[in-house]
Amino acid sequence: MQRTTQMLGVLNVLMEGQRRSESGGTRKVDNLFDKMHAKARKDTDTTGLALSGEDDQILESLRFLLHCWAQTPDLSGVGWRSAKDMVEARISNLLTVRRLQRQHPGVRGEAVERPIFVLGLPRTATTLAQHIIAGSDSARAPYLWEMYYLGLEPDAAERERRIRKTQKRLDMTLLMSKTWQHIHPTNAQWPEEDYWLKFHATFHTTVAPLPGYLDWYRESYDRDTDFRFVRDALQVLQYGRPKQRWVLKHPGNIFNLDSILRVFPDAQIVLTHRDPTTVMSSLCSMVESLYSIHLKRGAVDPKEIGRTWLQELAAGMEQCRQIRAASMEPGRFIDVKYHRLTGSPHSAVPELFRQLDLPWGPDDEARLEEQLTRTGQGGGRDGVRRHEHSLLGYGIDPSEVDDAFGSDYMRIAAG
């Protein structure tokens, strides 16, 4: 399968010189990071703003992330541009939130009450579940444009400008990838993953291998930091606006359930489940498409992707299950089976709303129909039929999936 376009090759040629000049050695990367930080200070009007010790540590962790990108073997020119975009966006969001907290002291007093976190293995209808729940008049999810450009409620012209800039970023990805619109269709004005609000995530390594990053993330990084910032960002987004329950989702949150429960002690957790055999082939295909954009031609090893992510996802789900069991709060967790949500939505969704203590009425029924229609036509991520994938291409036998996830979870997922 050809995953990339000719445009990607052209862009890589154009950007290769910059990659070589900026990423060649520790000093060059440090100098680049310092310039990015200084520019973000100017752009966010925070040049003289003092940061806390924790915020200084966040900035240093982002410096480390940029170094991991620079050290990635066979990183392409486009990959390096993506690395800079990723780090720049997170520096800017940090500084913007701190400025707004200083200018509007009431922001810190905003109560983020009973947020709903949708998590599960990738490709298990987490997106469909988030979109459906966020359609309630009593709930809402952050839109992608809001997370790219954090801020208070903008006027109509500024809102449109931010949406256009965000959509332009998305359209650029489609110019480089033949498969991404089928794997991960999205829109600047749709709800998106809280991944875009976090500084660090296991799923950074779905974009490029990032040597040394996962060991650091698991062993040295305080992952509560990210969820404290998610809370801060949500306070900004709801300040001066109608109060609704937040609906957040990211499959990578299976690695961070403990942090979610600490930072959001009244959160409800929706756990989606699907046969891991299907999950694995779909996730590996997604990673292969992302690697194909960010690494040089011929550098992507599908079998290495399979080995890595089978181990990571099985370990993440087991960790998630253990933390859930240890919480001793069974009512906080709601299980949603993929085949029931997609096959019997008119009975599954009203029951889900009841468990979440959300109202259900004719307007919700109509919105459900709209969401199901859009998903069936390829306008939503889960259930898009054109995304073709197979375990065989990633060197994984179905029996290995069974062994990795264990018989207990395989029964849960298949039920």
Secondary structure, 3 states (H helix, E strand, C coil): CCCECHHHHHHHHHHHHHHHHHHCCHHHHHHHHHHHHHHHHHHCCCCCCCCCHHHHHHHHHHHHHHHHHHCCCCECHHHHHHHHHHHHHHHHHHHHHHHHHHHCHHHHHCCCCCCEEEEECCCCCHHHHHHHHHCCCCEECCEHHHHHCCCCCCCHHHHHHHHHHHHHHHHHHHHHECCHHHHCCCCCCCECCHHHHCCCCHHHHHCCCCCCHHHHHHHCCCCHHHHHHHHHHHHHHHCCCCCCEEEEECHHHHHCHHHHHHHCCCCEEEEEECCHHHHHHHHHHHHHHHHHHHECCCCCCHHHHHHHHHHHHHHHHHHHHHHHHHHCCHHHEEEEEHHHHHHCHHHHHHHHHHHCCCCCCHHHHHHHHHHHHHHHCCCCCCCCCCCCCCHHHHCCCHHHHHHHHHHHHHHHHHC
